Amino acid sequence: MSSPDRSPGPLPRSAEHSSVRGREVVSANRFVALALACAWIAGGAGGIIVAIHAGRPGLALLSLFALGYGIVWLRVFAQSRLLTWSEIAMPWRRLSVHADRSRAGGKR
């Protein structure tokens, strides 16, 4: 008994453009990003305070990562779009690329 071909077929027109628009964050999701940023930053700050009082360096390191993750969500909220991995790993790179272009008069 053969199974029918279950290939999805052509993408709907809206799905074709989702990769272009898929990085944008709409207003409702911006507030979710802000809430996540606040939660991660508050948790990280609280974790650092507890780590200092308890003398737990592992907790302090984990709390620093939580603070960084909160800052990433804060950038998502501020820029109204999802970040790429390179923007997360090297946040200064995007700024320096724009600064170089503006100094060159917009020429590449």
Secondary structure, DSSP 4 states (H G I P E B T S, - for coil): -PPPP----SPPHHHHTHHHHTTB--HHHHHHHHHHHHHHHHHHHHHHHHHHHHT-HHHHHHHHHHHHHHHHHHHHHHHTBPPPHHHHH-HHHHHHHHHHHHHTTT--
